[in-house]
Amino acid sequence: MKIERVRAFQVDLPLHEGSYNWSGGKSVEVFDSTVVAIDTDTGASGYGEVCPLGPFYLPAYGAGARAGIRELAPHLLGEDPRQLERLNRTMDAALKGHPYVKSALDMACWDLLGKACGQPATTLLGGRFGAGATLYRAISQQDPDAMAERVAEHRRAGYRRFQLKVGGDPGIDVERIRATRAVLEDGDVLVADANTGWLMHEAARVVRAVREVDVYVEQPCRTYEECLQIRRRTDHPFVLDESVDGLTPLLRGHADGAMDVVNLKISKLGGLTRARQARDLCVALGIAMTIEDSWGGDIVTAAIAHLAHSTPPELLFSCTDFNSYVTVSNATGAPRRSQPGSADAGLLTASRQPGLGVEPRWEVLGEPVFETAAAV
């Protein structure tokens, strides 16, 4: 099997709730997603997706993803997409850094590997655990009462884990945490995610003010060192996200006792190959994980489901279903959250079809923004 053509498509993903707001006044109404199709000489095609959370979150943005994919595509022609480590080394040699650019390409090759083997990606990523992976729901930053109402609404829909967007005014953030915790029940999980938004003195105020509240604290400050200092000043369970972008910071965080949970974003790590390495290291070290991405539609959600569903459940803190947040579906076959009242409500179940189990909606994708093909 050899790669003959790489195509890239741009898709807008508007939000059901109108906008998504988080620390520092950041807000997005429409997400800029890139879908990749890798076509082979066997007639099989694989599909991937990358969707940065705007240019002001991580060092990634939609147009940059497409520019990087265009740069990498000629280096992949003639390569065997099933040889994933070789393929990743080829991409790393051709383009230094920019892991998010490589993510959709790597994801599409996992799709092809599964199709070539006749196996779902879950099987190839380690095996299927349980009925599905536990979901969390992100709660966009609003005033405290509105956020509490959102939490109650999503709890009725079957969610039991919530990621509350804070990182603003410390006094209002304390109110947000208290108001949302008040509508939850025993066993429900609340995470106060500052997305690097607090200065150290602000984070110290918040963790002291909510000392008696059952809440996780996630990435309160911009740097790893700042977060570590706050970690040492609180007994709240602690989550790191933006500070962990590879194996080295993961190992450092474990050695320092810097976190109880780590968020593994597929595109931040460079694709499923590198995300699986990080996942397996966390399993070996006993670190709980949230499996997710920066954002995405049906294809990203499918990839999350396969990696999360193949993670030992005692170490899977949560995952997310981005396709439930957006109004546009860019592929069929993607997993959907189980409905309220069902035995597996609040879970995300990976497809049993070969590869990622998705097929792009070509009428949504339209014409490719570019394609690179081998010479005939």
C-alpha positions in Angstrom: 0.0 0.0 0.0 1.4 3.4 -1.1 0.2 6.9 -0.7 -0.8 8.4 -4.1 -2.7 11.6 -3.2 -3.3 13.9 -0.2 -6.3 16.2 -0.2 -7.2 18.9 2.3 -10.7 20.4 2.9 -11.8 23.4 5.0 -15.0 23.1 7.0 -16.7 25.7 9.3 -18.2 24.3 12.5 -20.7 26.7 14.1 -21.7 26.1 17.7 -25.1 25.2 19.0 -24.8 27.6 21.9 -23.7 30.5 19.6 -20.2 31.0 21.2 -17.6 29.3 23.3 -16.0 31.6 25.9 -13.0 31.0 28.2 -10.2 32.8 30.1 -8.9 36.2 29.0 -12.1 37.1 27.1 -11.3 34.6 24.4 -14.3 33.6 22.4 -15.1 31.6 19.2 -18.4 31.3 17.3 -17.3 29.2 14.3 -14.4 26.7 14.4 -12.1 26.4 11.4 -11.6 22.7 10.8 -9.4 20.9 8.3 -10.2 17.5 7.0 -7.5 15.4 5.3 -8.1 12.5 2.8 -5.1 10.2 2.1 -5.7 8.1 -1.0 -3.6 5.0 -1.8 -2.8 2.8 -4.8 -5.1 0.1 -3.4 -8.2 2.3 -3.7 -8.5 2.7 0.0 -8.6 6.1 1.6 -8.1 7.3 5.2 -9.5 10.4 6.8 -8.2 12.7 9.5 -9.2 16.1 11.0 -7.5 18.9 12.9 -9.3 21.9 14.4 -7.3 24.4 16.5 -9.2 26.4 19.1 -8.4 29.7 17.3 -5.0 31.2 17.0 -5.0 32.6 20.6 -5.2 29.3 22.6 -2.3 27.0 21.6 0.4 27.9 19.0 -1.9 26.6 16.2 -4.5 27.9 13.8 -6.6 26.7 10.9 -4.8 28.3 8.0 -1.5 27.2 9.5 -2.7 23.6 9.6 -3.5 23.7 5.9 -0.2 25.4 5.0 1.7 22.8 6.9 -0.2 19.9 5.4 0.6 21.3 2.0 4.2 21.5 2.9 4.3 17.9 4.2 2.1 16.2 1.6 4.9 15.7 -1.1 7.1 14.0 1.5 4.4 11.4 2.1 3.8 10.4 -1.5 5.0 6.8 -2.1 5.1 6.0 1.6 3.3 3.1 3.2 0.7 4.7 5.5 0.7 1.5 7.7 4.2 2.2 8.8 3.2 4.8 11.4 6.5 5.3 13.2 8.4 5.6 10.0 5.8 8.0 8.6 6.0 10.2 11.7 9.8 10.3 11.5 9.5 11.4 7.9 7.1 14.2 8.9 9.4 15.3 11.8 12.4 15.4 9.4 10.5 17.4 6.8 8.9 19.9 9.2 10.4 20.8 12.6 7.7 21.2 15.3 4.1 22.1 14.4 2.7 18.9 15.8 -0.9 19.9 15.1 -0.1 20.0 11.4 0.9 16.3 11.5 -2.1 15.2 13.6 -4.7 14.9 10.8 -2.2 13.1 8.5 -1.3 10.6 11.2 -5.0 10.1 12.1 -5.8 9.4 8.4 -3.0 6.8 8.4 -4.5 5.0 11.4 -7.8 4.9 9.6 -6.0 3.3 6.6 -4.1 0.8 8.9 -7.4 -0.3 10.4 -9.0 -0.7 7.0 -6.0 -2.7 5.7 -6.2 -5.0 8.8 -10.0 -5.1 8.8 -9.9 -4.0 12.5 -11.3 -0.9 14.3 -8.6 1.5 15.5 -9.7 0.6 19.1 -8.2 -2.9 18.6 -5.0 -1.6 17.2 -4.6 1.0 20.0 -4.7 -1.7 22.7 -8.2 -3.3 22.9 -11.7 -2.3 23.9 -12.5 -1.7 27.6 -16.1 -1.7 28.8 -19.2 -0.2 27.3 -17.7 3.1 26.5 -15.6 6.1 27.7 -16.9 8.5 30.3 -17.7 12.0 28.9 -17.3 15.4 30.4 -19.1 18.6 29.3 -17.3 21.9 28.9 -19.3 24.8 30.3 -18.6 28.1 28.4 -17.7 31.1 30.6 -20.8 33.1 31.6 -22.1 34.6 34.8 -22.4 32.1 37.7 -26.1 31.5 37.6 -26.1 30.9 33.8 -23.2 28.4 34.2 -25.1 26.6 37.0 -28.1 26.4 34.8 -26.0 24.9 32.0 -24.6 22.3 34.3 -28.0 21.3 35.5 -29.3 21.1 31.9 -26.4 18.9 30.8 -26.7 16.7 33.9 -30.3 16.0 32.9 -28.9 14.9 29.5 -26.7 12.3 31.2 -23.4 14.0 31.8 -21.8 13.6 35.3 -18.5 15.3 34.7 -18.2 19.0 34.0 -15.3 21.3 33.0 -16.1 24.8 34.1 -14.4 27.6 32.3 -12.9 30.0 34.8 -9.7 32.0 34.7 -11.3 35.4 34.9 -12.0 37.7 37.9 -11.1 35.6 41.0 -14.1 36.7 43.0 -16.5 35.9 40.2 -14.7 32.6 39.5 -15.3 31.6 43.2 -19.0 32.3 42.7 -19.0 30.2 39.5 -17.4 27.3 41.3 -19.8 27.5 44.2 -22.9 28.0 42.1 -22.2 25.0 39.8 -21.1 22.7 42.6 -24.4 23.4 44.3 -26.5 21.9 41.5 -24.5 18.7 41.4 -24.9 15.6 43.4 -22.5 13.2 45.2 -20.4 11.3 42.6 -20.6 14.1 40.1 -17.2 15.6 39.1 -16.5 19.4 38.7 -13.3 20.7 37.2 -12.5 24.4 37.4 -10.4 25.0 34.2 -8.6 28.3 34.2 -6.9 27.6 30.8 -3.8 29.5 32.1 -5.9 32.6 32.9 -4.9 33.4 36.5 -1.8 35.1 37.8 -0.3 33.2 40.7 -1.8 35.5 43.4 -5.2 35.2 41.7 -5.0 31.4 41.6 -3.9 31.4 45.3 -7.0 33.4 46.2 -9.3 31.1 44.4 -8.0 27.8 45.7 -8.0 29.2 49.3 -11.6 30.5 48.9 -13.0 27.2 47.7 -11.0 25.0 50.0 -14.0 23.1 51.3 -15.6 22.7 47.8 -15.3 19.3 46.0 -13.6 20.6 42.8 -10.6 19.8 40.7 -8.3 22.7 39.7 -7.0 22.6 36.1 -4.1 24.6 34.6 -4.5 27.7 36.8 -1.5 29.6 35.4 0.5 30.0 32.2 3.7 28.2 33.0 4.4 24.7 34.4 6.5 26.3 37.3 3.6 28.6 38.3 1.2 25.8 38.2 3.5 23.7 40.4 3.6 26.4 43.0 -0.2 26.6 43.2 -0.3 22.8 43.3 1.9 22.9 46.4 -0.5 25.4 48.0 -3.7 23.4 47.7 -5.0 20.0 48.5 -7.5 20.0 45.6 -6.9 17.4 43.0 -4.9 19.0 40.2 -5.0 18.7 36.4 -2.4 19.9 33.9 -3.2 20.5 30.3 -1.5 23.3 28.3 1.8 22.6 30.0 2.1 19.0 28.8 2.8 18.7 25.1 5.0 15.6 25.0 6.7 12.8 27.0 9.4 15.0 28.6 7.0 17.4 30.4 4.8 14.4 31.3 7.8 12.6 32.9 8.8 15.9 34.7 5.3 16.4 36.0 5.2 12.8 37.4 8.6 13.2 39.1 7.5 16.6 40.6 4.1 15.3 41.7 2.7 18.2 39.7 -0.7 16.6 38.8 -3.2 14.0 39.6 -4.8 14.1 36.1 -3.3 15.1 32.7 -5.2 16.2 29.6 -3.9 14.5 26.4 -4.9 16.5 23.3 -4.3 14.5 20.1 -3.3 17.4 17.9 -1.2 19.0 20.6 0.9 15.8 20.7 1.0 15.4 17.0 -1.6 12.7 16.2 -2.7 9.3 17.4 0.7 7.7 17.3 2.2 10.2 19.7 -1.0 10.4 21.8 -0.9 6.6 22.2 2.7 6.8 23.4 1.7 9.4 26.0 -1.4 7.4 27.0 0.7 4.2 27.5 3.3 6.1 29.5 0.5 7.4 31.8 -0.8 3.9 32.2 2.6 2.7 33.2 3.0 5.6 35.7 -0.5 5.4 37.1 -1.6 8.9 35.9 -5.3 9.4 35.2 -6.1 11.0 31.8 -8.6 13.0 29.9 -8.5 12.0 26.3 -9.5 14.8 23.9 -8.3 17.3 21.3 -8.3 21.1 21.0 -11.6 20.9 19.0 -13.1 19.2 16.0 -16.1 17.5 14.4 -17.1 13.9 13.7 -13.7 12.7 12.6 -11.8 14.1 15.6 -14.6 12.7 17.9 -14.2 9.3 16.3 -10.4 9.4 17.0 -11.0 10.5 20.6 -13.5 7.6 21.1 -11.0 5.0 19.8 -8.1 6.2 22.0 -10.4 6.7 25.0 -12.2 3.4 24.6 -8.9 1.5 24.4 -7.7 3.1 27.7 -8.0 1.2 31.0 -11.1 2.6 32.6 -9.6 3.1 36.0 -7.1 5.5 34.4 -9.5 7.3 32.1 -10.8 10.3 33.9 -12.9 11.5 30.9 -13.1 12.3 27.2 -15.3 14.5 25.1 -17.7 14.4 22.1 -17.0 17.6 20.2 -19.5 16.7 17.5 -22.3 17.3 20.0 -21.3 21.0 20.4 -21.4 21.9 16.7 -24.2 22.3 14.1 -22.4 20.8 11.1 -21.7 17.1 10.7 -18.6 16.5 8.5 -18.7 12.6 8.5 -21.1 9.7 8.9 -20.4 6.8 11.2 -19.0 9.0 14.1 -19.9 8.0 17.6 -22.7 9.9 19.4 -23.3 10.2 23.1 -25.7 7.7 24.5 -29.1 9.2 25.3 -30.5 10.0 28.8 -32.1 7.0 30.4 -30.1 4.4 28.5 -27.8 2.0 30.4 -24.7 3.6 28.9 -25.9 7.3 29.2 -22.9 9.7 29.4 -20.6 7.3 27.6 -18.9 7.6 24.2 -18.6 4.3 22.3 -16.1 3.7 19.5 -17.2 2.2 16.2 -16.6 -1.4 15.5 -16.0 -0.7 11.8 -12.5 -1.0 10.4 -10.3 2.1 11.0 -12.0 5.1 12.5 -15.3 3.9 11.1 -16.2 7.3 9.4 -17.0 8.4 5.9 -16.8 12.1 5.1 -19.9 14.0 4.0 -18.6 15.1 0.6 -21.5 17.5 0.1 -20.3 19.3 3.3 -16.6 19.2 2.5 -17.0 20.5 -1.0 -13.9 20.9 -3.2 -10.5 20.4 -1.7 -8.5 23.6 -0.9 -5.5 21.8 -2.4 -4.4 18.3 -3.4 -1.0 16.8 -3.9 -0.7 13.7 -6.1 2.1 11.5 -7.3 3.1 11.9 -11.0 1.4 9.5 -13.3 
